[in-house]
Amino acid sequence: MAEDAHYDKAAADYAVGFIECLCHTKGTWAGKPFELIDWQERIIRDIFGILKSNGYRQFNTAYVEIPKKQGKQLALDTKIPTPSGFTTMGDIRVGDTVFDENGQPCRVVAKSDVDDTEQAYRLTFRDGSSIVAGERHLWNVDYIIGELRSVLWTTGEIYRRTMEYREQYRGNAKDVYRSIIRIPAAKTLQIEGRNLPVARSCFHYLADIEPLKERVPMQCIQVDSRSHCYLVGESFVPTHNSELAAAVALLLCCGDGEERAEVYGCAADRQQASIVFEVAADMVRMCPALSKRVKILASQKRMVYLPTNSFYQVLSAEAYSKHGFNIHGVVFDELHTQPNRKLFDVMTKGSGDARMQPLYFLITTAGTDTQSICYETHQKAVDILEGRKIDPTFYPVIYGAKEDEDWTDPEVWKRSNPSLGITVGIDKVQAACDSARQNPAEENSFRQLRLNQWVKQSVRWMPMDKWDACAMPEMERTITFLAEIKESIINAYEIKTGLSRAKISRLMDAETWMNAKKAVELGFADSVLYADVQRPVTDTADGLIFSRAAVTNSLLSKFGQGTQNTNVDAGPFKKRLFSISH
């Protein structure tokens, strides 16, 4: 707390009271009052209750970093298309390749433990295919009754809406079983030489949904697509904690006393930002006082609070090109997925200067990119918490394990998960830990998602302590040699392209592939030969900027050249390098 600030209990009570008038929208708690957990209430009280001497809030930026909760489950026998054909949810593994909703390859970065406690539903589509999903599983759907609405609903919400419609038209045999929900189909997968069927329709119309009496073992996976969606089933159906963020957005829009407040929801893409919006919209519908005063424009992803003419609006991913915002509040969901800092800078740098107490609410899980805006903000939060920096306007909250803590220790889990035992069962964390012990590929995802640790990659194929135990003098020399190779490549590309060294380095670290057109556009190539020749071009056909495998092979070719000045057998080292590059 700043020297000129004080805690105003009435202001804090008002903010907490507003939120607790709302209702939960998901899972077994759906429809029940939103009772803030202790750690949530402390955040709300600090942000909205600590005021400066002029009566306005001290904090204008809140950074909340917390482990993910688990859910969104599908039955173990659910078919999932991969580049080599179909597999199942039960057989999919961390590191496997699946497809996002646009048919582009993406990688599985995490997989939950098996759970049979959640209510399961069978969704049957007009084409005869069916999928068994848990009550909290999320779907991007079109609600086609009345004004077409594109919404993000759980399986439980889809069932509730369907039953309400059928009850309304129970005496009308013609309309009672009409499809009122459709799921947009993915773009057709056209992968040469692969045994995958072709989607037959642009939409998957829901024919029926029924709760299952028996317990069904289910799991969920997380993929590294920007939308977090992946394809399931033979018909390629696209499928994928936002309540606190949604409650804060509503408080800023409807309960902050700001005339013509502009509150925006942002994420890596519009779809991700819409998750928070849909939760907020459901909260409005469940609250009689707000439903009378808030107009929801679902097609525009916008809601208007009529008494003050304030609005909450979801922004597209291209919003960085738009200026002139007069921001009262911004909710950034999953900040670690931001591809760059453009949108973040537009929304947080000067856009709220005309407001007396703007609030930028940033909520995220730890990520993997230490060059990202999220890691930059994370590091600032750490520096403030540890006393290395002072910023009285920045409110940092980080729940997570330290790098040197034992990731298998239940006490570490408790300190890292403030909702453990409330919304996250310790038995599920234990099962995920046991799985990660047996499969090193899952260790990093466990650290990132369960313990909120920043890791260097999503998938770890070897525990780092075992790798470090293999250290030897030639390894250090090799690291230095590879660094020199990289610098020489950067020098050459910098002269050729005019791009910054930082950008070239990022492209190399990501092992970036690009087609001929993109290579010319960035300056890596002068022109495209035989551009008029019609031939299939894949995303990986034209030009690899940097390849670890190529560099490693080049290095291996140099072994044996020159005078040997060591008696160390290089054979084992060659084998390790080869295994890394393949």
C-alpha atoms as one frame of an Amber mdcrd trajectory, in Angstrom:
protein
   0.000   0.000   0.000   1.324   3.447  -0.969   1.998   6.022   1.736  -0.926
   8.232   0.688  -3.340   5.300   0.282  -5.757   3.702   2.707  -8.057   0.703
   2.844 -11.713   1.652   2.398 -13.784  -1.222   3.760 -17.026   0.143   2.309
 -15.571   0.250  -1.220 -14.175  -3.264  -0.808 -17.474  -4.567   0.591 -19.337
  -3.037  -2.352 -17.112  -4.790  -4.922 -17.344  -8.135  -3.110 -21.104  -7.722
  -2.664 -21.619  -6.955  -6.374 -19.757 -10.090  -7.450 -21.489 -12.311  -4.913
 -24.862 -11.224  -6.305 -23.852 -13.063  -9.483 -24.145 -16.806 -10.060 -21.760
 -19.504 -11.197 -22.370 -20.623 -14.766 -20.444 -23.894 -15.049 -20.401 -27.441
 -13.796 -21.969 -28.614 -10.561 -21.987 -25.064  -9.174 -24.023 -23.641 -12.091
 -26.853 -21.418 -10.839 -25.435 -21.166  -7.306 -24.329 -17.803  -5.835 -20.795
 -16.741  -6.706 -19.186 -17.023  -3.286 -15.609 -15.820  -3.625 -12.923 -18.170
  -2.370 -10.583 -16.584   0.202  -7.806 -15.854  -2.287 -10.289 -14.401  -4.785
 -11.887 -12.153  -2.170  -8.486 -10.882  -1.052  -7.652  -9.855  -4.634 -10.989
  -8.064  -5.127 -10.740  -6.273  -1.758  -7.195  -5.087  -2.439  -7.860  -3.895
  -5.997 -11.152  -2.112  -5.317 -10.691  -1.220  -1.628  -7.227   0.383  -1.515
  -7.784   4.024  -2.432  -5.545   7.055  -2.834  -6.103  10.258  -0.907  -8.228
  11.612  -3.786 -10.647   8.681  -3.421  -9.620   6.816  -6.572  -8.101   3.334
  -6.731  -4.373   2.959  -6.146  -3.948   0.052  -8.552  -4.600   0.363 -12.274
  -2.955  -2.940 -13.265  -3.641  -6.316 -11.666  -1.589  -9.332 -12.755  -3.004
 -12.672 -11.592  -1.018 -15.796 -12.489  -2.506 -19.052 -11.300  -2.547 -22.750
 -12.307  -5.263 -24.039 -14.615  -8.293 -25.929 -13.466  -9.134 -29.081 -15.318
 -12.337 -30.055 -17.145 -13.701 -30.197 -20.685 -13.621 -33.993 -20.783 -14.441
 -36.490 -23.520 -14.957 -40.242 -23.338 -11.855 -42.400 -23.737 -13.160 -43.981
 -26.955 -13.712 -40.599 -28.664 -12.033 -40.702 -32.067  -9.429 -38.010 -32.763
  -8.016 -37.494 -36.279  -4.223 -37.323 -36.632  -1.922 -37.099 -39.680  -1.619
 -40.887 -39.682  -5.298 -41.691 -39.179  -7.621 -41.929 -36.196  -6.635 -42.538
 -32.603  -8.734 -42.222 -29.436  -8.777 -39.924 -26.422  -7.540 -42.825 -24.291
  -4.587 -43.536 -26.590  -3.507 -39.967 -27.441  -0.224 -38.934 -25.817   1.502
 -35.681 -24.950   3.583 -34.692 -27.966   1.214 -36.277 -30.521  -0.028 -34.222
 -33.478  -3.747 -33.505 -33.977  -5.631 -30.818 -35.957  -7.100 -27.487 -34.944
 -10.507 -26.255 -36.148  -8.936 -25.023 -39.413  -7.378 -28.367 -40.203  -3.857
 -27.189 -39.303  -1.563 -29.523 -37.346  -1.127 -28.740 -33.668   0.491 -30.596
 -30.803  -0.895 -32.089 -27.613   0.894 -30.351 -24.736  -1.036 -31.755 -21.778
  -3.406 -34.545 -20.853  -5.489 -34.899 -17.739  -5.945 -37.972 -15.602  -8.949
 -40.271 -16.157 -12.102 -39.163 -14.318 -15.559 -40.751 -14.111 -17.206 -38.429
 -11.553 -18.584 -35.871 -14.020 -22.043 -36.258 -15.575 -21.660 -37.562 -19.140
 -23.898 -36.754 -22.127 -24.210 -38.350 -25.541 -24.482 -35.802 -28.375 -25.854
 -37.249 -31.611 -25.611 -35.365 -34.906 -27.714 -35.570 -38.058 -25.020 -37.503
 -39.918 -25.380 -40.310 -37.377 -22.111 -39.656 -35.549 -22.093 -39.194 -31.790
 -19.713 -37.952 -29.100 -19.798 -38.550 -25.340 -18.699 -35.464 -23.411 -18.607
 -34.262 -19.822 -20.998 -31.658 -18.450 -18.313 -28.914 -18.447 -16.941 -29.599
 -21.911 -16.943 -26.439 -24.050 -18.390 -26.174 -27.553 -18.442 -23.338 -30.074
 -22.057 -23.471 -31.241 -24.598 -21.518 -33.271 -27.958 -21.117 -31.549 -30.289
 -20.930 -34.555 -33.639 -20.112 -32.882 -34.639 -16.494 -33.390 -31.614 -14.253
 -33.898 -28.606 -16.403 -34.814 -26.114 -16.371 -31.955 -22.586 -17.774 -31.940
 -21.883 -18.747 -28.352 -19.529 -20.827 -26.235 -21.617 -23.303 -24.234 -20.877
 -26.256 -21.993 -22.457 -29.608 -22.695 -24.711 -29.045 -19.684 -25.906 -25.712
 -21.101 -26.616 -27.305 -24.498 -28.715 -29.968 -22.769 -30.604 -27.393 -20.706
 -31.399 -25.220 -23.743 -32.513 -28.238 -25.778 -34.828 -29.482 -23.033 -36.340
 -26.007 -22.570 -37.099 -25.835 -26.294 -38.640 -29.320 -26.348 -40.774 -28.509
 -23.331 -42.034 -25.377 -25.098 -43.012 -27.310 -28.248 -43.970 -30.591 -26.591
 -47.379 -30.710 -28.343 -45.961 -29.957 -31.787 -44.638 -33.143 -33.379 -43.192
 -31.196 -36.293 -41.044 -28.761 -34.299 -40.296 -30.561 -31.050 -37.244 -32.408
 -32.432 -36.057 -29.614 -34.683 -32.315 -28.943 -34.533 -31.812 -25.692 -32.656
 -28.033 -25.973 -32.242 -25.357 -26.468 -34.825 -21.591 -26.666 -34.577 -19.582
 -25.086 -37.427 -17.560 -27.736 -39.240 -13.843 -27.554 -39.697 -12.334 -26.814
 -43.045 -11.925 -29.965 -45.098  -8.778 -31.883 -44.348  -6.902 -32.586 -47.559
  -3.727 -34.381 -46.626  -2.157 -36.364 -49.409  -1.638 -40.000 -48.653  -3.598
 -39.937 -45.400  -6.536 -42.148 -44.588  -8.943 -39.477 -43.340 -12.526 -38.926
 -44.440 -13.829 -35.617 -45.749 -16.385 -33.616 -43.816 -19.672 -33.700 -45.699
 -21.284 -30.520 -44.382 -20.383 -26.995 -43.385 -22.265 -27.542 -40.119 -22.934
 -30.348 -37.689 -26.585 -30.133 -36.608 -27.382 -31.556 -33.199 -30.129 -34.174
 -33.516 -30.284 -35.307 -29.883 -28.585 -35.033 -26.504 -29.157 -37.307 -23.559
 -27.591 -37.704 -20.105 -26.043 -41.108 -19.479 -26.957 -43.058 -16.360 -23.715
 -45.002 -16.208 -20.385 -43.535 -15.180 -18.125 -42.907 -18.152 -14.307 -42.649
 -17.824 -13.225 -39.420 -19.530 -10.120 -37.335 -20.153  -9.229 -33.982 -21.633
  -6.230 -32.742 -23.592  -4.718 -29.325 -24.194  -3.312 -28.360 -27.579  -0.986
 -25.551 -28.625  -3.363 -24.049 -31.202  -4.112 -20.396 -30.582  -7.837 -21.101
 -30.203  -7.255 -24.177 -27.994  -9.698 -26.086 -30.250  -9.062 -29.468 -31.817
 -11.038 -31.833 -34.038 -12.802 -34.907 -32.688 -15.016 -37.612 -34.160 -15.355
 -38.951 -37.662 -17.179 -35.776 -38.680 -14.385 -33.474 -37.517 -16.311 -31.586
 -34.852 -14.330 -28.616 -33.415 -14.225 -28.614 -29.600 -11.981 -26.984 -26.973
 -11.271 -20.113 -15.405 -12.970 -17.465 -16.678 -15.614 -16.706 -14.022 -13.517
 -14.343 -11.909 -12.468 -12.402 -15.021 -16.100 -12.224 -16.177 -17.236 -10.964
 -12.762 -14.562  -8.234 -12.791 -15.621  -7.185 -16.316 -19.247  -6.832 -15.177
 -18.216  -4.915 -12.076 -16.237  -2.422 -14.180 -19.034  -2.065 -16.726 -22.116
  -2.080 -14.511 -21.070  -1.441 -10.926 -18.217   1.075 -10.965 -20.289   4.232
 -11.320 -18.424   5.302 -14.456 -20.453   7.128 -17.120 -20.025   5.685 -20.608
 -17.422   3.233 -19.388 -15.602   1.280 -22.089 -14.629  -2.201 -20.946 -12.901
  -4.569 -23.364 -12.216  -8.280 -23.350  -8.972  -9.295 -25.052  -7.134 -12.520
 -25.734  -4.918 -14.079 -28.398  -7.927 -14.236 -30.691 -11.591 -13.281 -30.672
 -12.661 -16.829 -29.901 -10.570 -17.007 -26.731 -11.794 -13.575 -25.611 -15.364
 -14.704 -26.219 -15.033 -17.329 -23.476 -15.057 -14.646 -20.784 -17.832 -12.737
 -22.600 -20.147 -15.760 -22.743 -19.631 -16.419 -19.047 -20.426 -12.755 -18.310
 -23.538 -12.910 -20.530 -24.806 -15.989 -18.667 -24.180 -14.212 -15.350 -26.319
 -11.312 -16.576 -29.149 -13.647 -17.641 -29.100 -15.319 -14.210 -29.216 -12.013
 -12.302 -32.698 -10.373 -12.380 -31.346  -6.919 -11.491 -28.776  -6.948 -14.303
 -30.963  -8.664 -16.907 -33.381  -5.718 -16.693 -30.622  -3.169 -17.228 -28.188
  -4.877 -19.601 -28.781  -5.376 -23.313 -26.803  -8.313 -24.727 -25.851  -8.056
 -28.391 -24.625 -11.618 -28.822 -23.773 -11.387 -32.528 -21.502  -8.391 -31.832
 -20.044  -9.868 -28.624 -21.145  -6.697 -26.870 -23.311  -5.867 -23.864 -24.572
  -2.419 -22.884 -25.406  -1.265 -19.344 -28.304   1.083 -20.088 -28.325   3.332
 -16.951 -24.822   4.705 -17.716 -24.603   3.749 -21.401 -21.472   1.752 -20.591
 -20.467  -1.293 -22.599 -18.365  -4.446 -22.483 -16.959  -5.419 -25.885 -14.881
  -8.335 -27.152 -12.082  -7.176 -29.444 -10.674  -9.004 -32.421  -7.078 -10.096
 -32.535  -6.365  -7.311 -35.047  -7.424  -4.603 -32.608  -3.852  -3.375 -32.354
  -4.494  -1.551 -35.644  -7.325   0.432 -34.031  -6.666   3.448 -31.856  -8.802
   6.026 -30.100 -10.075   3.836 -27.246 -11.177   5.596 -24.055 -10.681   2.634
 -21.781 -12.094   2.253 -18.301 -11.304  -1.442 -18.031  -9.546  -4.237 -19.919
  -9.702  -7.948 -19.138  -6.842  -9.894 -20.718  -7.521 -13.635 -20.550  -4.593
 -16.089 -20.898  -1.989 -13.405 -21.491   0.674 -16.048 -22.143  -0.988 -16.903
 -25.499  -0.456 -13.414 -26.952   1.627 -13.827 -30.136   3.246 -10.392 -29.697
   2.910  -7.240 -27.644   1.005  -5.075 -30.158  -2.504  -5.569 -28.776  -1.257
  -5.345 -25.194   0.527  -2.044 -25.833  -2.452  -0.464 -27.602  -4.802  -1.404
 -24.758  -2.577  -0.496 -21.807  -0.302   2.356 -22.929  -2.133   5.663 -22.617
  -5.575   4.438 -23.692  -7.022   5.022 -20.215  -5.416   8.399 -19.492  -8.758
  10.194 -19.801 -10.219   8.018 -17.013  -9.611   8.638 -13.331  -9.227   5.003
 -12.310  -8.837   2.626 -15.246  -8.125  -1.025 -14.465  -6.166  -3.499 -16.583
  -6.987  -6.969 -15.260  -4.520  -9.561 -16.550  -5.181 -13.220 -15.734  -3.056
 -16.066 -17.065  -1.307 -19.357 -16.540   2.465 -19.637 -16.812   3.726 -20.075
 -20.385   6.797 -21.287 -22.243   7.969 -18.209 -24.189  10.427 -16.174 -22.143
  10.531 -13.525 -24.898   6.787 -12.788 -24.645   4.918  -9.826 -23.167   3.462
 -12.196 -20.571   6.896 -13.226 -19.303   7.947  -9.576 -19.236   4.907  -8.789
 -17.080   5.511 -11.907 -14.984   9.088 -10.801 -14.302   7.890  -7.340 -13.301
   5.436  -8.947 -10.877   8.216 -11.101  -9.398  10.530  -8.089  -9.028   7.813
  -6.142  -7.187   6.975  -9.067  -4.906  10.656  -9.529  -4.044  11.290  -5.815
  -3.516  13.608  -5.179  -6.480  11.115  -2.796  -8.117   8.518  -0.395  -6.766
   5.324   0.406  -8.669   2.418   1.427  -6.417  -0.042   1.138  -9.335   0.787
  -2.524 -10.101  -0.912  -5.328  -8.126   0.946  -8.663  -8.515  -0.485 -12.074
  -7.593   1.446 -15.235  -8.461   0.534 -18.695  -7.224   3.119 -21.244  -8.266
   6.028 -23.409  -7.250   9.603 -22.116  -7.200  12.061 -23.564  -9.699  14.028
 -25.475  -7.076  11.009 -26.968  -5.285  10.146 -30.653  -5.523   7.338 -30.884
  -8.066   6.240 -34.251  -6.645   5.677 -32.893  -3.100   1.961 -32.524  -2.115
   2.889 -29.562   0.117   4.197 -27.770  -2.988   0.909 -28.515  -4.752  -1.054
 -26.921  -1.905   1.010 -23.728  -1.959   0.736 -23.512  -5.747  -3.027 -24.180
  -6.014  -5.157 -21.922  -3.782  -8.281 -23.732  -5.026  -6.922 -27.209  -4.204
  -9.578 -29.206  -2.437 -12.311 -26.765  -3.506 -12.453 -26.672  -7.291  -9.438
 -28.908  -7.912  -9.333 -32.316  -6.243  -5.973 -33.384  -4.802  -6.644 -36.913
  -6.097  -6.578 -35.545  -9.661  -3.296 -33.739  -9.056  -1.835 -36.909  -7.526
  -2.898 -38.966 -10.557  -1.388 -36.397 -12.944   1.867 -36.407 -10.952   2.050
 -40.217 -10.987   1.551 -40.171 -14.748   4.300 -37.556 -15.205   6.696 -39.649
 -13.098   6.236 -42.577 -15.459   6.219 -40.516 -18.643   8.880 -37.742 -18.694
   7.115 -36.158 -21.693   4.355 -35.020 -19.303   6.618 -33.457 -16.685   6.733
 -29.976 -18.157   2.980 -29.837 -18.753   2.453 -30.852 -15.116   4.830 -28.128
 -13.947   3.245 -25.496 -16.182  -0.462 -26.266 -15.736  -0.583 -27.741 -12.219
   2.234 -25.828 -10.496   2.263 -22.672 -12.643   5.979 -22.879 -13.422   7.470
 -21.221 -16.485   9.149 -23.902 -18.597  11.301 -23.692 -21.714   9.147 -26.031
 -23.774   5.750 -27.666 -23.505   7.047 -31.205 -23.782  10.136 -32.520 -22.021
  11.494 -35.811 -23.321  14.155 -36.211 -20.643  14.216 -34.957 -17.034  16.739
 -32.130 -16.809  18.487 -33.555 -13.745  19.294 -36.702 -15.731  20.445 -34.657
 -18.705  22.679 -32.484 -16.520  24.241 -35.618 -15.051  25.506 -36.440 -18.542
  27.427 -33.167 -18.829  30.973 -33.422 -20.150  33.648 -31.018 -21.417  32.882
 -31.575 -25.103  29.255 -30.657 -24.465  30.304 -27.186 -23.278  32.529 -26.768
 -26.308  29.693 -27.871 -28.558  27.289 -25.375 -27.028  29.799 -22.603 -27.648
  30.362 -23.823 -31.209  26.626 -23.899 -31.971  26.221 -20.408 -30.552  28.953
 -19.168 -32.869  27.260 -20.827 -35.837  23.986 -19.155 -34.921  25.634 -15.731
 -34.641  27.247 -16.108 -38.059  23.889 -17.073 -39.578  22.232 -14.071 -37.927
  24.944 -11.778 -39.300  24.359 -13.027 -42.819  20.546 -12.781 -42.613  20.729
  -9.326 -41.029  22.695  -8.005 -43.991  20.449  -9.807 -46.475  17.022  -8.959
 -45.036  17.450  -5.835 -42.958  15.467  -7.498 -40.190  16.486  -6.962 -36.571
  18.812  -9.482 -34.962  16.201 -10.169 -32.273  13.525 -11.102 -34.825  15.912
 -13.322 -36.809  16.956 -15.028 -33.576  13.327 -15.722 -32.679  12.678 -17.186
 -36.146  15.689 -19.452 -35.748  14.774 -20.562 -32.245  11.322 -21.483 -33.490
  12.813 -23.405 -36.423  10.567 -21.378 -38.706   9.441 -22.789 -42.005   8.084
 -20.547 -44.743   6.962 -20.862 -48.341   8.633 -19.079 -51.238   6.263 -16.111
 -51.197   6.905 -15.448 -47.517  10.668 -15.834 -47.969  10.654 -13.126 -50.674
   8.391 -10.929 -48.574  10.802 -11.024 -45.617  13.885 -10.579 -47.759  15.377
 -14.041 -47.378  15.016 -14.612 -51.131  15.113 -12.265 -54.140  12.435 -13.861
 -56.292  10.563 -17.093 -57.013  11.802 -19.131 -59.966   9.235 -20.904 -62.084
   6.423 -19.056 -60.336   4.132 -19.712 -63.282   4.443 -23.486 -62.950   1.382
 -24.992 -61.323   2.450 -27.418 -58.685   1.248 -28.287 -55.180   3.042 -26.367
 -52.490   2.886 -27.379 -48.861   3.650 -25.241 -45.852   6.978 -26.970 -45.443
   8.069 -27.206 -49.043   9.925 -23.964 -49.595  12.729 -23.016 -47.349  13.772
 -23.787 -43.850  15.358 -20.798 -42.135  17.110 -22.753 -39.421  17.124 -26.391
 -38.485  18.698 -27.881 -35.383  18.966 -31.152 -37.245  20.922 -29.529 -40.101
  23.295 -27.778 -37.732  23.814 -30.957 -35.738  24.523 -32.967 -38.880  27.007
 -30.308 -39.974  28.678 -30.544 -36.594  28.850 -34.331 -36.718  30.486 -34.179
 -40.122  33.350 -32.208 -38.574  34.210 -34.871 -36.024  37.396 -36.600 -36.920
  38.768 -33.557 -38.757  41.935 -31.927 -37.477  44.249 -33.060 -34.671  42.770
 -34.948 -31.752  43.929 -33.454 -28.436  41.716 -35.542 -26.145  41.359 -39.191
 -25.358  37.583 -38.911 -24.790  35.559 -41.210 -26.980  33.211 -39.035 -29.043
  30.996 -41.935 -30.069  28.445 -41.660 -27.212  28.306 -37.916 -27.684  27.516
 -38.340 -31.387  24.681 -40.687 -30.531  23.192 -38.180 -28.076  23.361 -35.387
 -30.635  21.752 -37.604 -33.238  18.904 -38.481 -30.865  18.304 -34.766 -30.151
  18.063 -33.863 -33.832  15.725 -36.656 -34.896
